[in-house]
Amino acid sequence: MRVNFVLSEVATGLRRNLTMTVAMILTTAISLGLMGTGLLIAGMISDMKEIYYDKVQVSIFLAEDVTDEQRADIESRLTESPEVKAYLYESKEEAYERFQQQFSQQPELVENTPPDALPESFRVEMVNPERYEVIAAEFPSGQNGVDQVRDEGDFLDRLFSLLNGARNATIAVAVVQALAALLLISNTIQLAAFNRRNETNIMRLVGASRWYTQLPFILEAALAGLIGALLAIGGLILTKVLFVDRTLAGPIKAGIIPPVDWGEIAFISPIIAAAGVGLAGTAAYVTLRLYVRL
């Protein structure tokens, strides 16, 4: 098999259908970029679950008029409760200091929040986080200096449900884009084969195998898929540098959300590249076998 001839045919095919090739590359890049984003979101959700679910707490917020005796009584009952693994008292000043650290990247919000706006509280770590009702019943809201009892696990469940929905929506859009890319690849290959039908017919008449005449078209699609994958990887890198590392620097530094490491992008990059080349090459091969006679 003459490698130079096959490569020249690939280059010729890409030049002849330049606009459709560019459209195919861009559509592939968008679908693969969304797929990579979905994988990164899935990784972030997994890391966030490890961060938060291991630290699930029940927050007992104290009333404004809580007395020293009531505060001491709450602390005593927490110490004696077999349901409590550990607890931490947080004063108003400490709550405000933590608030300033978490929202350091939003100075307007910090400036508009007075220091006494956040209540003092007990952060309770449960032996079994699912037995939140026990603590809620032992410290009823509105009684004995307790303003309200809040289960952070319930909030986390809603938060992760929202994040999972965003991940699923991203992947769903990626699938739709991938289908559009496959259809575009199929149409491009059919058009390219039709434009070069005289050349391929002559090659078949002089003894060239069907595989030999199909290979340039498959390589065209695979090359376009590879370029689309490289664009998708470049988009993920730019997103990390310009958005994640800058816009989300505050929440990441405060430990609210996990960072996106370069290792994660390096891990999914070969997956994206393999998906781009594999799907494009497979679509081209199936199209040639089913719709084109070479």
N, C-alpha and C positions, 0 to 999 in steps of 0.2 A: 504494500500500500504506500503510495507516495504521500508523505506527510506534508510536504510543501504545497502540493496541489490541494489537499483537503483544507489546509489553513488559508490558502488564497481564496478558495470557494467560500469559506466562512466570512472572511473580510469583505468579499464582494457582496454576499448576501446581506450583511449588516448595512453596507452603504446603500444598496438599492432600496431598502425599506427603512430608511433612516427615521422618519417620523413615527412609524409604527414601532420600531425598535426602541426609540426613546420613551414612547408611551408605555411599552411593555416593561422597560426598566423601572420607570417611576412607579407604576402600579405595583410591581413586585416589591420595590423598596418600601412603599407605604405599608403593604400587608406584612412584610417581614419586620418592619419597625414596630408595628402594633403588636406583633407576636412577641418580639423581644421585650416591649414595655409590659405586656401581660406577665411574662416570666419574671421580670424584675419586681413587679408589684406582688406576685405570689411569694417571692423570696422575702420581701419586706414584711408581708403579713406574717409569715412564719417566724421571722426574727422578732416582730413586735409581740407575738403571742408568747414567745419565750421570755421576753422582757417583762410583760405586764401580768400574765397569768400566774407567774411564780411570785408576784408581789401583790396579788389581789387583796384588797383591804376593805374593811367596813369603816366608814367615816361616821363618827358620832360628833355632830356639830352642836356646840353649846349655845345656849340662849344668851342674849345680851346682858340679862340681869342675873346670871348664874352666880351663886355665892361660893365662897371658899369651901364651906361645908359640903355643898352639893358636888363640887368638883372633886373633893377628896373622897366622897362616897362613891362616885363613878369610878375613880381610879382604883379604889379598894375592891369593888366588885369585879372589875376587869382582871385584877391580879388573882382573885380567887376562882375565876370562872375556868372550868376545864375546857371550854370551847375556844379559849383565847390562847394562841401560840405566843404572841408578843404584841405590845402596843407602844405607841409613841404619842406623847402629848405635844401639841403644836399651838403655841400662843399666837395672838393676832400679829405680833411683830414678826414671828418666824414665818407665818403664812404669807404675809406681805413680801417678805424677803424672797421666799420661794417663787411667788408670783412674779416678782421683778426679774428673777433669773430666767424663768420659763418664757417670758414675753419681752426679753431684752431687745429683740429685733422690732418690736412694735412700741416705740417710746410714747406715742400719743395715747395708747391704751393705758400704759403705766401712769402717765401724768394725770389722766382723767379719773384714776382710781384712787380714792383717799386711803391712807394707811389703815384706817379702822374699818374698812368695808368688808374685810375678810374675817370670818368668825374664828374663834379658837376651837380646837377640835382634838379628839383622840383618834389616831389612825390605828385600827385594830387589824392584826393579821390573824386569821382564823386557822384553827387546826384543820377544819374541813370547810373550805369556802362555800360549799353548797348549803351550809346550815346557817345562812344569814338570818333566817326568821327567828332563830333562838336569841340572837343579840337584839334584833328589833323588838322582840317581845319583852326582853329584860330591861330595855331602855326605851320606853315608849316616847314618841315625839310629843313635845309640849308639856312634859312633866319632869319634875325634879332637876331642872336646869338643862334639860336636853331640848334643843330646837328641832332637830331631825336626824334620822339615821339613814345613811345612804349606802347602798351596796354598789361598789365600783365594778363588780363583776357583771352586773346587769348592763351598765354603761358600756363595758368592753364588748359584751355580746352584740349590742347594737352597732358599736363602732366597727367591729370586724365583719358584721353582716353587710354594712355599707361598703367597706373596702372589698369584700368578696364580690359584691355586685359590680363595683367598678372594674375589678379584674375580669369578671365574666363578660361584661359589656365590651371591654377592650378586645378580648379574644374573639368575641362574636363578630365585631367589626373587622378584625383581622381575617377571619374565615371568609366573610363576604368579599373583602378585597382580594383574598387569594383566589377565590372562584372567578372574580373578574379578570385577574391576571392570567389564570389558566385559559379562560376563553379567548383573551387577547393573544396569548401565545399560540393557541390553536389556529386562530384566524391568520396571524402573521405567517405561520409556517405554511398554511395552505396557499396563501398569496405568493410566498417566495417559491414554493414548489411549482405553482402555475407559471410564474414568470420565467422559470428556468427549465420548463418541461422539455424544450428541444434539446438542451444540453444533456439532460439526464437520459432522454430516450436514445440519443446517440451513444452514450456511455453504456447503456444496457445492450445495444446492438453489437458493440465491439467486445462484449463479454464481461463487463463490470457487474459485480454482484449487487443485489438489492441493498444489502447493508452498506456497501461502499458508496452508493449514490445517496443513501439516507443520512450517512454520518455527518456531512457538513451542516445539514439542517438541525440535527440534534445538538451539534456543538454550538451553533448560533444561539439556540434557545438557552443552553447551559451557560454560555458566556454572558448572555443578557441577565440570566438569573444570578450569576456571580456578581456582576456589577451592581445589580439591585440590592444584593445582600450587603455588599461593601458600603453602599450608600446608607442602608438601614443601620449598620454598625456605626458609621460616622454620625448619624443622627442621634443615636443613643449616647455616644461620647459627648457630643455638643450639649445634649439635654443634661447630662451629669454635670458638666463644667459650668454651663450658663444658668441652669435652673436649680438643680439639686444642691450643688456646692455653694451657691450664692443665696438664692431666695430662701432655701430651707436650712441655711447655716445655723440660725438661732435654735429652732426646735431640735436639730440634730445634736448641737452642742449641749443642750439642756437634757438630752436623753429621752425626749418625747418620742421621736421617731428614729429608727436605725439609719445609718448612712448607707449609701450605695457604693460598695467597694469596687475598685478596678478589677479585682479578682472575679467578681460576679459577671461583669461585662466580658472579661476574657473567657469565662466559662461558657456563656451563651453565644458568643460570637461564632465558634465553629458550628454550633447547632443551626444558627441562622444561615450561615454560608452553605451548609450541607442541604438545608431545606430549600434554599433558593436554587441551587444547582440541580438537586434531585427532582424537585417538582417541575421545573422548567424542562429538563431533559426528558422526564417521563411523559409530560404533556406532548412534547414534540414527537416522541416515538409513537405514542398511541395515535396521534393525529395522522401520522404518515402511514401507519398500518391500517387504519380504518377508513380514512377519507381520501388518501392520495395513493395513486398507483405509480410507483417509480420503477 
